[in-house]
Amino acid sequence: MPKPRKSQVSIEATPYYHCVSRCVRRAFLCGVDTYNGQNYEHRRGWVEQRILKLCQLFCIDVCAYAVMSNHYHVVLHINTKRQARLSTQQVLERWHTLF
């Protein structure tokens, strides 16, 4: 059964988290799909740019990341000091930059 984020993330326990996201059904995120021969390597740059863009908008530091052929890993640090300095207006501006 899935748990809500508020019960999964505890800044008091640790501000560092290792997150993984995988493709399903033999789908390829990057690299050459050996099943159909298509090359998806151009997506690697997209994923890297998106990770770096999101860490600028939110108070998250990316400690490390790896984009593999069918999944990616990120090691994140929740930056509570930077978050505490943000005003409500700054939070709204960052949110509207993304959405």
N, C-alpha and C positions, 0 to 999 in steps of 0.2 A: 504494500500500500504506500503511495507517495506521501511524503511529509511536506508541510509548508516550509518555505525558506526560513521563517522566523524560528523554527525548531531545528533546522539544519545548520544555520550559521550562528556561531556564538563568538563575538569579538572578545569577550572575556577569556574564553578558552584559547583562541588563537586568531590573529588577523590574517593568517596565510591559508590559502585553499588551493588544492590541485583539482582542476576541473577537466573533464573529458567529454567530447561530443563525437559520436560515431555515425557513419552512414549505414543504412540498412539495405537489405536485398541486393548485395553485391554491387552497390552503387559506388562510384569513384568520386572522391572529392578533388584529388589532384593526381597527376601522373597519367600513364597510359593504361587504359582498361584492356586487359588481355582477352576478355571475352568478345568485345566488339571492335577492338583496335583503335578506338577514339582516344585522342590525347586531351586531357583536362588540366594540363600543367598551368595554363593561364589563370586558373582559379586560385593557385597558391598565393599570388600577389594580392588578389582581391581579399582573401581571408586575412592575410597579414595586415593589410591596410585597415581593414575593419576592426581588427583587434586593437591596433594602435589608436585609431580614431575614438573608439569607445572608452579607452582608458584616459583619454584627454577630457572627455565629457563628464565622466563619473569620477568619483574619488577612489579610483582603483589603480594600483600600480601593477604593471605586468613584470613579474620577476623573470619569467622564462616562458617560452612557448615553442611548440613544435607542430608543424603542419605535415601530416603524413598522407598517404594515398587515400585512406578511407576514414580518417579521424584526425582530430587535433587535441593537443594538451595545452593548457595554460596554468601557470602557477601565479596566483593573484595575491596581492596584499591590499587589504582594506585600509585606506589612509584616513583614519578618523580625525587627525589633526587638520588636514586640509578641508575635510567635510565640515568641521565645526566653524571654520572661517567663512563659509559661504552664506550669503544672505538669501532670503526667500526669492528675491528678484533674480539672483544669479542661478539658483536652482531652476527656476522657470525658464530662463534663457537657454540653459543647457538642455533641458527637456525638449524645448521647441526646436532646437538645432537638430535634434535626432528625429523627432516626430513632427 
